Amino acid sequence: MGVSDHAQLAGTSDDGRPVFRYGGDHGEDIHDGKLLRRRAVSPDRVPHPGLAELKNVQRPARVIEYDQEEGLLTIHNDLDHTDLSQYARVSWEVRCDGVVVDRGDIDLTDPVPPHTSVMLRCEPQIPHAGNATCWSPIGSRVPNHRCPAGHVLGIDEVPLRNADGRHRRVAELAHRPASRRSVQVARKGTRIDVATAGLRCTIDTRTGLPAAPERQRPGSPWNARLSSTSGGPSPTTTATCVWNGNAPTTTGPRPAPTPSTSRRKPRDDERRRRPGGA
């Protein structure tokens, strides 16, 4: 299937970016739709975020444990034929609320054969408060034909314990006086219902996305904007609550696409044989 999206170049936008046409953009009834946009790079070879995820999944080594009391970081070598000490170098950095507050390097002085683990000394300064995590980038030790020395091959993130692990901004907001406008929150199984004077919305905890909310009264500043996506005759609806400021509107769901535009063309082996062997 290839690693790049399949599309045709259709000129450029007003700001100079390329415009690509995918399945369904040419008025055809039978097409592959979104299937053409699920590759690792765009048609002009610009990497998608998923390519960085794939790279990190295939990192040569990974952190399997961190003993914060003892200050020991355990790393496993996932390579099949290479000693990790000859191939990569390990470093660490502490991030508090997304900001790097401490960092250092770890020397791999002893051999780390393939498919073995090693415990390394790692004793960073941990902030007293804030959302603190320890990042452990693994970089290439020597340059080769694929990447230069120091190129990051993968990253592991380990949560750190401290007195108050909340984001400091969140902690500040927690001490502010509550708003006069009441917000009711109730959890029912995989649903979280949020209700205020002008909004009712349900969050699906399995996906973290809003489900279809109730329609609000006309003139409400909250607009439940619905979009339908269909992979067949039974479309699913996704809802997103959008604040419209001084121009409140109320919209309903868009009509689901007809089966002729949402279904792909059946393969030869999927077609039923006609009577008489035709």
Secondary structure as the mmCIF struct_conf table of DSSP 4:
data_model
#
loop_
_struct_conf.conf_type_id
_struct_conf.id
_struct_conf.beg_label_comp_id
_struct_conf.beg_label_asym_id
_struct_conf.beg_label_seq_id
_struct_conf.end_label_comp_id
_struct_conf.end_label_asym_id
_struct_conf.end_label_seq_id
BEND BEND1 VAL A 3 VAL A 3
STRN STRN1 SER A 4 SER A 4
STRN STRN2 GLN A 8 THR A 12
TURN_TY1_P TURN_TY1_P1 ASP A 14 ASP A 15
BEND BEND2 GLY A 16 GLY A 16
STRN STRN3 PRO A 18 ARG A 21
TURN_TY1_P TURN_TY1_P2 GLY A 23 HIS A 26
BEND BEND3 GLY A 27 GLY A 27
BEND BEND4 ASP A 29 ILE A 30
HELX_RH_3T_P HELX_RH_3T_P1 GLY A 33 ARG A 37
BEND BEND5 ARG A 39 ALA A 40
STRN STRN4 VAL A 41 VAL A 41
TURN_TY1_P TURN_TY1_P3 PRO A 43 ASP A 44
HELX_LH_PP_P HELX_LH_PP_P1 VAL A 46 VAL A 46
STRN STRN5 PRO A 47 PRO A 47
HELX_LH_PP_P HELX_LH_PP_P2 HIS A 48 HIS A 48
HELX_RH_AL_P HELX_RH_AL_P1 PRO A 49 VAL A 57
TURN_TY1_P TURN_TY1_P4 GLN A 58 GLN A 58
BEND BEND6 PRO A 60 PRO A 60
STRN STRN6 ALA A 61 ASP A 67
TURN_TY1_P TURN_TY1_P5 GLN A 68 GLY A 71
STRN STRN7 LEU A 72 ASN A 77
BEND BEND7 ASP A 80 HIS A 81
HELX_RH_AL_P HELX_RH_AL_P2 LEU A 84 TYR A 87
STRN STRN8 ALA A 88 CYS A 96
TURN_TY1_P TURN_TY1_P6 ASP A 97 GLY A 98
STRN STRN9 VAL A 99 ILE A 106
BEND BEND8 ASP A 110 ASP A 110
TURN_TY1_P TURN_TY1_P7 PRO A 114 HIS A 115
STRN STRN10 SER A 117 ARG A 121
HELX_LH_PP_P HELX_LH_PP_P3 PRO A 124 PRO A 127
BEND BEND9 HIS A 128 HIS A 128
STRN STRN11 ALA A 129 ALA A 129
BEND BEND10 GLY A 130 GLY A 130
STRN STRN12 ALA A 132 SER A 140
BEND BEND11 ARG A 141 VAL A 142
BEND BEND12 HIS A 145 ARG A 146
TURN_TY1_P TURN_TY1_P8 ALA A 149 GLY A 150
STRN STRN13 VAL A 152 PRO A 159
BEND BEND13 ALA A 163 ALA A 163
STRN STRN14 ASP A 164 ASP A 164
BEND BEND14 ARG A 166 ARG A 166
HELX_RH_AL_P HELX_RH_AL_P3 ARG A 168 ALA A 174
TURN_TY1_P TURN_TY1_P9 HIS A 175 HIS A 175
BEND BEND15 ARG A 176 ARG A 176
HELX_LH_PP_P HELX_LH_PP_P4 PRO A 177 SER A 179
BEND BEND16 ARG A 180 ARG A 181
STRN STRN15 GLN A 184 LYS A 188
TURN_TY1_P TURN_TY1_P10 GLY A 189 THR A 190
STRN STRN16 ARG A 191 ALA A 195
BEND BEND17 ALA A 197 GLY A 198
STRN STRN17 ARG A 200 ASP A 204
TURN_TY1_P TURN_TY1_P11 THR A 205 GLY A 208
STRN STRN18 LEU A 209 PRO A 210
HELX_LH_PP_P HELX_LH_PP_P5 ALA A 212 ARG A 217
TURN_TY1_P TURN_TY1_P12 PRO A 218 GLY A 219
BEND BEND18 PRO A 221 PRO A 221
STRN STRN19 TRP A 222 THR A 229
BEND BEND19 GLY A 231 SER A 234
STRN STRN20 THR A 236 TRP A 243
TURN_TY1_P TURN_TY1_P13 GLY A 245 ASN A 246
BEND BEND20 ALA A 247 ALA A 247
HELX_LH_PP_P HELX_LH_PP_P6 PRO A 253 THR A 258
HELX_RH_AL_P HELX_RH_AL_P4 PRO A 259 SER A 262
BEND BEND21 ARG A 263 ARG A 263
HELX_LH_PP_P HELX_LH_PP_P7 ARG A 264 ARG A 267
HELX_RH_3T_P HELX_RH_3T_P2 ASP A 268 GLU A 270
BEND BEND22 ARG A 271 ARG A 271
HELX_LH_PP_P HELX_LH_PP_P8 ARG A 272 ARG A 274
TURN_TY1_P TURN_TY1_P14 PRO A 275 GLY A 276
#
